[in-house]
């Protein structure tokens, strides 16, 4: 989460999606489990961090204290059906939320 927050702040949301996704993909490959990489999950988490980011806030702990839901591993289920996240389409490409949109940033 901290690395994602730093990437969003440094590069902006669109570029952070690429930076974070590449890092997760490489880590999964290095660990011998490239199939664990999930395009939709990776991007959705970056977008959720980005939509809560506030200019001028440089304290990550304060950020988490203000938005503790970001630590909830089930947070994505507020935006996606489980079946959607389990789909091949979501694993291999971006799928828009099917329960409610991720808030704009």
C-alpha positions in Angstrom: 0.0 0.0 0.0 2.8 2.4 0.9 4.6 1.8 -2.4 1.3 2.4 -4.3 0.7 5.6 -2.4 4.3 6.8 -3.2 3.9 5.9 -6.9 0.5 7.7 -7.2 2.0 10.8 -5.6 5.2 10.8 -7.7 3.9 9.7 -11.1 0.1 10.3 -11.1 -2.5 7.6 -11.3 -2.1 6.5 -14.9 1.7 6.1 -14.7 1.4 4.6 -11.2 -0.8 1.8 -12.6 2.0 0.9 -15.0 4.7 1.1 -12.3 2.9 -0.9 -9.7 1.6 -3.5 -12.2 5.0 -4.0 -13.6 6.5 -4.5 -10.1 3.8 -7.0 -9.1 4.1 -8.9 -12.4 7.9 -9.1 -12.0 7.6 -10.2 -8.4 5.1 -12.9 -9.4 7.3 -14.2 -12.2 10.4 -14.2 -9.9 8.5 -16.2 -7.3 7.5 -18.7 -10.0 3.8 -17.9 -9.9 3.2 -15.6 -12.9 -0.4 -16.7 -12.9 -1.0 -14.8 -9.6 -0.7 -11.4 -11.4 -4.2 -9.9 -11.9 -4.6 -6.9 -14.1 -8.0 -5.7 -12.7 -7.0 -6.1 -9.0 -3.7 -4.3 -9.5 -5.2 -1.3 -11.3 -8.3 -1.1 -9.0 -6.1 -0.9 -5.9 -4.0 1.9 -7.5 -7.2 3.8 -8.4 -8.6 3.4 -4.9 -5.4 4.8 -3.3 -5.4 7.6 -5.9 -9.0 8.6 -5.3 -8.2 9.2 -1.6 -5.0 11.0 -2.1 -5.0 14.7 -1.2 -2.4 17.2 -2.4 -0.1 18.4 0.4 -0.6 15.3 2.6 2.8 13.8 3.0 2.2 11.6 6.0 1.4 8.0 4.9 0.3 7.0 8.4 -2.1 9.9 8.6 -3.4 8.9 5.1 -4.2 5.4 6.4 -5.7 6.7 9.6 -8.1 8.8 7.5 -8.9 6.0 5.1 -8.7 2.7 7.1 -10.9 0.9 4.6 -7.9 0.8 2.3 -6.5 -1.9 4.6 -9.6 -4.1 4.1 -8.6 -7.0 1.8 -12.2 -7.3 0.8 -12.6 -3.7 -0.2 -12.8 -4.6 -3.9 -15.9 -6.6 -3.3 -17.7 -3.3 -2.7 -17.0 -2.5 -6.4 -16.9 -6.0 -8.0 -18.8 -9.2 -7.8 -16.6 -12.1 -6.8 -17.4 -13.9 -10.0 -16.2 -10.9 -12.0 -12.9 -10.7 -10.2 -12.5 -14.5 -10.7 -13.0 -14.2 -14.4 -10.2 -14.8 -17.0 -11.1 -11.4 -18.5 -10.4 -9.6 -15.2 -7.2 -11.5 -14.6 -5.8 -10.7 -18.1 -7.2 -7.2 -18.7 -9.0 -4.3 -17.1 -12.6 -4.8 -16.3 -14.7 -1.9 -15.0 -16.4 -2.4 -11.6 -19.8 -4.0 -11.9 -21.3 -3.1 -8.5 -20.4 0.6 -8.3 -17.7 2.8 -9.8 -14.5 3.5 -8.1 -14.7 7.2 -7.0 -13.1 9.7 -9.3 -9.9 11.3 -8.2 
